[in-house]
């Protein structure tokens, strides 16, 4: 399925020409995954090495207490990113779980994403930070 329009509406990709999107995603090593209802995308305690982009469906960001009770503390919908903070904090364990309510998402590896950010910053400010 083509999710180009969903991604191009996302703030992360806004302004990128549609024809450039496939090459950009390939360069970022973005991989698509499909998840069934209730399936864990990420579990509390794991380390996120990718940030996620929701393509379709909804993801529940869930906090679990000591007794196993779950509380939905956030939602990620098409065009939204998730786990980006943890992906950028190398080695930091997740304090929440991400569960699918039937969803498709792309995962972008931390290193490719951070490298793309550094390259974009160099283009936007060729003289460097002053």
Buried (B, 14 or more C-beta within 10 A) or exposed (E): EEBBEBBBEBEBBEEBEEEEBEEBBEEBBBEEBBBEEEBEBBBBEBBBBBBBBBBBBBBBBBBBEEEEEEEEEEEBEBBBBBBBEBBBEEEEEBEBBBBBBBBBBBBBBBBBBBEBEEEEEEEEEEEEEE
